[in-house]
Amino acid sequence: MEIKDQVRTLRESTGMNRKEFCTYFGIPYRTMTEWELGHRKLPDYVLRMMTYQVKMEKLDQKGDISNGK
């Protein structure tokens, strides 16, 4: 799975829309959009940190967070 798909899966697993997710993590909306579309590459460590935070705060509503691999 490509990193752009992983970040979208992570966001969708929280049940948040893009705007809510961006507000929660303090990410500019345009940056998130470009990550999800594959126009910019999300750094691997950022995805790992967001995944960790979602797991620790139990935000995963769908149970489908990727393990980053």
C-alpha positions in Angstrom: 0.0 0.0 0.0 1.4 3.4 -1.0 1.9 6.0 1.7 -0.8 8.2 0.3 -3.3 5.4 0.7 -2.0 4.7 4.3 -2.6 8.3 5.4 -6.1 8.3 3.9 -6.9 4.9 5.6 -5.7 6.3 8.9 -7.9 9.4 8.6 -10.9 7.4 7.5 -10.4 5.0 10.4 -11.0 7.9 12.8 -14.3 8.8 11.2 -13.0 12.4 10.7 -13.3 14.3 7.5 -10.2 15.9 6.1 -10.9 19.3 7.8 -11.4 17.7 11.2 -8.3 15.6 10.9 -6.2 18.6 9.9 -7.5 20.6 12.8 -6.9 17.8 15.3 -3.3 17.3 14.2 -2.5 20.9 13.3 -1.8 20.1 9.7 -2.6 22.6 6.9 -5.6 21.4 4.9 -3.8 21.8 1.6 -0.8 19.8 2.8 -3.1 16.9 3.9 -4.9 17.1 0.5 -1.6 16.9 -1.4 -0.5 13.9 0.8 -3.7 12.0 0.1 -3.5 12.8 -3.7 0.1 11.8 -3.8 1.3 15.2 -5.0 3.6 15.5 -2.0 5.2 12.6 0.0 4.3 12.4 3.6 7.4 11.6 5.7 7.3 8.1 7.0 8.0 9.2 10.6 5.0 11.6 10.5 2.7 8.8 9.5 4.1 6.6 12.3 3.6 9.3 14.9 0.0 10.0 13.7 -0.8 6.3 13.7 0.6 6.0 17.2 -1.4 8.9 18.5 -4.6 7.6 16.9 -4.0 4.2 18.6 -3.1 5.7 22.0 -6.1 8.0 22.1 -8.4 5.2 20.8 -9.6 7.3 17.8 -9.7 4.3 15.5 -13.4 3.7 15.0 -13.2 1.2 12.2 -10.3 -0.9 13.4 -8.4 -0.7 10.1 -5.3 1.4 10.9 -2.4 0.2 8.8 0.7 -0.7 10.7 2.8 1.5 8.4 4.1 -1.4 6.3 
